[in-house]
Amino acid sequence: QVQLVESGGGLVQPGGSLRLSCATSRFGLDHYDIGWFRQAPGKEREAVSCFNHNEGVTYYADSVKGRFTMSRDNAENTVYLQMNSLKPDDTAVYYCAADLTMGRNTVIAGSSAPPPLYWGQGTQVTVSS
């Protein structure tokens, strides 16, 4: 079992920034790939970004490339999603998730791919003036 706890969501104006955090365990970081997903009302789940251990590569959805950055602090067992230049279309509930393997296909397939094994409870991000 891998526990994931998101925080950092909120209300921000267009063009603003937020940093989401996903606290997990040492075991989770060492044995699973971690990704960020989002789902807006009436829309399908979207894979925002994910990190593949074997490749050592972080993948991003085209919709956030250049604006969002995923990082991790191994000492704190925490994964972050720095979101800059936010747009109203970024409004959604953001989840971090863990699976044995995530990668390029994860961000391409989106909701067509099987959902990851473990999920956090989600944090709301609202971009509005």
C-alpha positions in Angstrom: 0.0 0.0 0.0 1.3 3.4 -1.0 -0.2 6.5 0.7 -0.2 9.8 -1.2 -1.4 13.1 0.3 -1.7 16.2 -1.9 -1.7 19.8 -0.7 -1.2 23.3 -2.1 -4.3 23.8 -4.2 -6.4 27.0 -4.1 -7.7 29.9 -6.0 -5.3 31.8 -8.2 -5.7 34.5 -10.9 -4.9 33.8 -14.6 -1.1 34.1 -15.1 -0.4 33.2 -11.5 1.5 30.3 -9.9 0.8 27.5 -7.5 3.0 24.6 -6.2 1.3 21.4 -5.3 2.9 18.9 -3.0 2.4 15.1 -2.8 3.7 13.5 0.4 4.4 9.8 0.3 6.8 7.3 1.8 10.4 6.3 1.1 9.0 3.0 -0.1 6.7 4.7 -2.5 9.3 6.9 -4.1 11.8 4.0 -4.4 9.5 1.4 -5.9 6.8 3.3 -7.9 6.7 5.9 -10.6 4.7 9.0 -9.5 2.5 11.1 -11.7 0.2 14.1 -11.5 -3.3 13.8 -13.0 -6.2 16.2 -13.1 -9.9 16.0 -13.8 -12.3 18.9 -14.4 -16.1 18.6 -14.2 -17.5 17.0 -17.3 -14.0 16.2 -18.7 -12.0 13.1 -18.9 -9.0 12.4 -16.6 -5.8 13.9 -17.9 -2.3 12.8 -17.1 -0.4 16.0 -16.5 3.1 14.7 -15.8 4.9 11.6 -14.6 8.4 10.5 -13.7 9.9 7.2 -15.0 12.5 5.7 -12.7 14.1 3.5 -15.3 14.5 6.2 -17.9 15.2 9.0 -15.5 12.8 11.1 -17.5 9.9 13.3 -16.6 7.1 13.5 -19.2 4.5 16.3 -19.6 1.2 16.6 -21.4 1.4 19.0 -24.3 -1.2 21.2 -22.6 1.2 22.0 -19.7 4.7 21.7 -21.3 6.8 24.7 -20.6 4.5 25.9 -17.8 4.5 23.0 -15.3 7.5 21.4 -13.6 7.6 18.2 -11.6 10.3 17.7 -9.0 11.0 15.7 -5.9 12.7 16.1 -2.5 13.9 12.7 -1.5 14.8 13.9 2.0 11.1 14.9 2.5 9.6 12.0 0.5 7.6 14.6 -1.4 6.9 15.2 -5.1 6.0 18.7 -6.3 4.2 20.2 -9.2 5.2 23.8 -9.9 2.5 25.4 -12.0 3.2 28.7 -13.7 1.3 30.9 -16.1 -1.9 29.3 -15.0 -5.0 29.5 -17.3 -8.7 29.0 -16.5 -8.5 25.7 -18.5 -6.1 24.4 -15.7 -9.0 24.5 -13.3 -9.5 20.9 -12.0 -9.0 18.6 -9.1 -5.3 17.5 -9.2 -4.3 14.1 -8.0 -0.9 12.5 -7.5 -0.8 8.8 -8.2 1.7 5.9 -8.1 2.1 2.9 -10.4 4.7 0.3 -11.2 5.4 2.0 -14.5 4.5 5.4 -15.9 6.0 7.1 -18.9 5.4 8.7 -22.3 2.3 6.5 -23.0 0.8 7.7 -19.7 0.6 11.3 -20.7 -0.4 10.4 -24.3 -3.2 7.9 -23.4 -4.7 9.9 -20.6 -8.0 8.4 -19.5 -7.6 5.6 -22.1 -4.9 4.0 -20.0 -5.7 1.9 -17.0 -5.7 4.1 -13.9 -2.7 3.9 -11.6 -2.7 1.6 -8.6 -2.7 4.2 -5.9 -4.2 7.7 -5.7 -4.3 10.6 -3.3 -7.4 12.4 -2.2 -6.9 15.3 -4.7 -6.6 19.0 -4.2 -8.7 21.6 -6.0 -7.1 24.2 -8.2 -9.2 27.1 -9.5 -7.9 29.6 -11.9 -10.2 32.6 -12.1 -10.2 36.4 -12.0 
